[in-house]
Amino acid sequence: DLPETLQARLLSKTVKGKVRQILTSMTDPLRFPSEEIVDLYSQRWEIELGYREMKQSLLDSRYTLRSKTPEMIEQELWGVLLGYNLLRYQMLEMSRHCPGIYPCEMSFTACTWAIL
């Protein structure tokens, strides 16, 4: 039941001298301004990196949680989120002592070992 054609819009924005291009089905430029869409996409990418950090670093690349009951699974997930946010806070604090380095530029894994 897919249509034969699909209307799309190519968005471009230069960020730090590099051209970023995003193809989107949100074609109304008044409702979806180009610059905002490109900026939101970069924020979305940061969220994806956060998920990867949680899965690979905090959960040690395991595909399943250890808990067996719904209540304990919820507790385990809250623990992972708490640990992730504590590490991110530590990265923020560490970046304050390194002028010109943003927290997102620091190594998540290195900060994990720094607080252990």
N, C-alpha and C positions, 0 to 999 in steps of 0.2 A: 504493500500500500504506500510505498514511497513515491513522492512526486518525481516527475522526469527531470525537473530543474529545481535548483535551490538558489535563492538570492543570498549573496554574501557581500561583505564589505571588508576591504583591506585597509587596516589602520597602520600608520607609520608615525614614529616619534623618535627623535634623536636624543639618546640618554648617554651622557658622558662621552660624546663623540661617536657613539655606535648607534646605528639605525635599528630600532626595534619594530618588527612588523607582526601584526596579529590579524588573523582572518576570523571574522565573526559573522553570525547570522543576525546580529542586532543592527539593522540597516538604517534606522532613523537617527540621523546625526543630531537632531535637536533633543531627542530623548536620551541618546547615548553619545555624549561628546567623545571624540577620539582620544584626547589626552587623558580623560578620566578612565576610559576602558583600558588603555595601556598601563596606567598607574595601578589600577586594580589588579591587572593580570600579574604584575610584578609582586604585589602583596600576596596574591594567591600562591605564587610560586614559593614565597617564604613560608607559607603555611604548609605546603607540601614537604618542604625541607624539614620542618618541625616534626611532621608525622614520621618521616624517615629516621630522624634522630631518636625519636621515642622507640620506634620498632627495632632499630639496629643497636643503639647504644644502651638504652635502658632495659629493653626486653631481650637483649643479647641475641637478636635475630631469630628468636623462637616464634613459631607460628601459632602456638596456643598459650593460653594463660594457665597458670598452675591451679587456680581455684576451681572447685567443683560445684558450688552452689551459686545461685544468682546473687545472693547477698555478698558473698565473698568475692565474686567476679567484680561486682560494683566497687567493693573496697579496694581490690587490687588495681582497678583502672584509676580510681581516685589517687591511689598511691603513686602510680606512674605519672599522672598529671601534676601532682604536687612536686615530685622529684624533678620533673622537667622544668617547672616554673622556678624552683629553687636554683637549678643550674643556670637558667636564663638570667635570674637576678644576679648570680655570682658573675656571669659574663658582663653584665652591666657595671657592676662594681669594679671588676678588673679593668674594663675599658676606661674608667675614669682616671686610672693611673697611667694610661698609655695615650697621650694626646695624638689625635688624628686617626685613632683606630675605633671603629664603631663596634658595638657588641655583636652585631650579625657577622662581622668579619673575623671574629675569634673562633677558634676551634672548639666545637662542642665537646669532642672527646677529650681534648687537653684540659678543658675546664672541669670535666668529670673527674679526672685524675687529680687535679689541683685541690679539690675540696675533700678528697678521700683521705 
